[in-house]
Amino acid sequence: MTKVYTGICDAHGLESFIECDEVGKTVRGMGWRARANRQRHATVYWVELNPDRVRQMKDLIKTGDWIACCELLKDSDFTEMVYIEDEMKRSWKMLPNPELDPYWSPPEDAGYYETTDAKGMPL
């Protein structure tokens, strides 16, 4: 028997994964929260999962790898259908991608930074 889960994914991956009554219904305030964070492409989703898939998702959540959690929800081998609010469908296609967050700065050891001279030329 499948159960419906809802939550938010954004540029940094899965933010929440909560059991709900049916597709289209969220936890109070979830839609508002996603809309308030659209700069990070926050997207409300619903998914129907069987108990084995729920267990897989919860095990991955325990690792804290939010990017992998979001990617798993988008994997057609994991779930047949993910339901997204119409106004957020374009964002869903781009997730996860931390570079979409205009306020995000990568860690210095992530290879994003390069030492340059005053003209912007690599040293």
NORDAVEN-V177904 format. One record per run of one state. SS is the DSSP state (@ for helix, = for strand, . for the rest). FROM is the first residue (numbers start at 0). LEN is the number of residues. If there is no record, write none. Layout:
BEGIN
ss={SS;SS}
from={FROM;FROM}
len={LEN;LEN}
END
This chain:
BEGIN
ss={.;=;.;=;.;=;.;@;.;@;.;=;.;@;.;@;.;=;.;@;.;@;.;@;.;=;.;=;.}
from={0;2;10;12;14;17;20;29;36;37;40;42;49;50;63;65;74;81;84;85;94;97;100;107;110;115;116;121;122}
len={2;8;2;2;3;3;9;7;1;3;2;7;1;13;2;9;7;3;1;9;3;3;7;3;5;1;5;1;1}
END
